């Protein structure tokens, strides 16, 4: 990162931020999907939507929060990197 113009401090903070995002995301994912193809009790998306039918936005949010982790990780990482670039790029 320093070779492309970041100061050492900026590179260190950017790396720390990216690492913190990654670790936090994995912890959240493993809380729902501890093993591939296995969901923890309470995270069935259809059941969650049924139970929250009276709260349509919260019911809909379940698919965004508790599904398609690969895509969500990639999108979030792109946001982190774009933010680093906007701040110091």
C-alpha positions as CSV (number, residue, x, y, z in Angstrom):
1,X,0.0,0.0,0.0
2,X,2.9,2.3,0.7
3,X,4.2,1.7,-2.8
4,X,1.0,3.2,-4.3
5,X,1.1,6.3,-2.1
6,X,-0.4,5.5,1.3
7,X,1.6,6.6,4.3
8,X,2.7,3.9,6.6
9,X,0.0,4.9,9.2
10,X,-2.7,4.9,6.5
11,X,-1.7,1.5,5.3
12,X,-1.7,0.1,8.8
13,X,-5.1,1.5,9.6
14,X,-6.5,0.3,6.2
15,X,-5.2,-3.2,6.9
16,X,-6.5,-3.2,10.5
17,X,-10.0,-2.0,9.3
18,X,-10.1,-4.6,6.5
19,X,-9.1,-7.3,9.0
20,X,-11.7,-6.2,11.6
21,X,-14.4,-6.3,8.9
22,X,-13.4,-9.7,7.8
23,X,-13.2,-11.2,11.3
24,X,-16.5,-9.6,12.4
25,X,-18.3,-10.8,9.3
26,X,-17.0,-14.4,9.8
27,X,-18.2,-14.4,13.4
28,X,-21.6,-13.3,12.4
29,X,-21.8,-15.8,9.6
30,X,-20.7,-18.7,11.8
31,X,-23.4,-17.7,14.3
32,X,-26.0,-18.5,11.7
33,X,-24.3,-21.1,9.5
34,X,-21.7,-23.0,11.6
35,X,-21.0,-25.5,8.9
36,X,-21.8,-25.4,5.2
37,X,-25.4,-26.3,4.6
38,X,-26.2,-26.2,8.4
39,X,-28.3,-23.4,9.9
40,X,-28.6,-22.8,13.6
41,X,-32.1,-23.1,15.1
42,X,-34.0,-19.9,14.9
43,X,-32.5,-18.8,11.5
44,X,-34.9,-20.6,9.2
45,X,-35.8,-17.7,6.8
46,X,-39.3,-18.9,6.0
47,X,-40.2,-19.4,9.6
48,X,-38.6,-16.1,10.6
49,X,-40.7,-14.3,7.9
50,X,-43.9,-16.0,9.1
51,X,-43.3,-15.1,12.7
52,X,-42.5,-11.5,11.8
53,X,-45.4,-11.1,9.3
54,X,-46.7,-8.2,11.4
55,X,-43.4,-6.3,10.8
56,X,-42.9,-6.5,7.1
57,X,-39.6,-4.6,6.9
58,X,-38.0,-6.7,9.6
59,X,-39.4,-9.8,8.0
60,X,-37.9,-8.9,4.7
61,X,-34.6,-7.9,6.3
62,X,-34.0,-11.6,7.2
63,X,-32.9,-12.5,3.7
64,X,-30.5,-9.6,3.6
65,X,-29.1,-10.3,7.1
66,X,-29.0,-14.1,7.2
67,X,-28.5,-15.4,3.7
68,X,-26.1,-15.3,0.7
69,X,-23.1,-14.6,2.9
70,X,-20.6,-14.9,0.1
71,X,-22.2,-12.1,-1.9
72,X,-22.7,-10.0,1.2
73,X,-19.1,-10.4,2.2
74,X,-17.8,-9.3,-1.2
75,X,-20.1,-6.3,-1.3
76,X,-19.1,-5.2,2.2
77,X,-15.5,-5.6,1.4
78,X,-15.9,-3.5,-1.7
79,X,-17.5,-0.8,0.5
80,X,-14.7,-0.9,3.0
81,X,-12.1,-0.7,0.2
82,X,-14.0,2.1,-1.6
83,X,-14.1,4.0,1.7
84,X,-10.4,3.6,2.2
85,X,-9.8,4.9,-1.3
86,X,-12.2,7.8,-0.8
87,X,-10.5,8.8,2.4
88,X,-6.9,8.4,1.3
89,X,-6.8,7.3,-2.3
